[in-house]
Amino acid sequence: MKRNRFISGLFAIMLACGAQAEAESVVSRLLDSYASVQSLSCELRRDTSLPDGETLRMLSRIYYQQPDKLHVENFSPIKRRILSDGAVFRSYTQGAPKGFSRPVNELNQEMLINLRMLPGSNANLLEALRDLTEIPLEPTKDFPTRVGYDNAGRSFTVLSLDAEGRWCRMEVFGSQAMNDRSVDAVYSHFQEIKPGVWLACRQESKLAIQGLHRTETVRIDAISAETALPASLFDSAPFFKGVEFVDSFEKIAP
């Protein structure tokens, strides 16, 4: 009887250790660290190359607070404001006949992920990998931690982390052969916004799909994390005076 109880106890410990190991996968560890940040404000600049050789620049000021509070003011290339007060999501582009509004609990999955992710973290890219099996890969001198995720043969994503556990690179290939890279994103200039949580203040991405080549550089400045944000930032009334809202983007245009 004692032997059976010992074996059962040992088996339970093994199961618990296995569950803990699974919970501590690279993706879940990164997502958990970003989700631990309760508030953040920052300025974001995104420069995207265009086919004609020009560069499209997007400038934004962002305020984020859990749960489900977000205030984004886009200054260029168009002026747009996004504001979620925790219960209702609203957005309005200057000059548009109407704005978009919908209760947070009625947003689609993509909009919910974008609303709830820590600004600048690229957590939405990690969410797409959450349910995929993590495959350990050969480390390199710069990246002692490298893992891959096979999306049912449609793509193979590789994440690379440095010795401090910072997510430094993401590559997307067509298969595990890793000889046809379509996305190469390099993250650097890190700021530790709270113990163990790193935000890459410079993010450089290259995209190459079906002959299309595009580059994008994101710079994040003026970061303030875990500080109290004024409640007035998430009060929609002063920011949308006279704006009529509809519950579908298709209804905005007359």
Summary of the structure (lengths in Angstrom):
residues: 254
radius of gyration: 21.4
end to end distance: 77.2
largest distance: 77.6
contacts: 695
relative contact order: 0.16
helix: 23%
strand: 44%
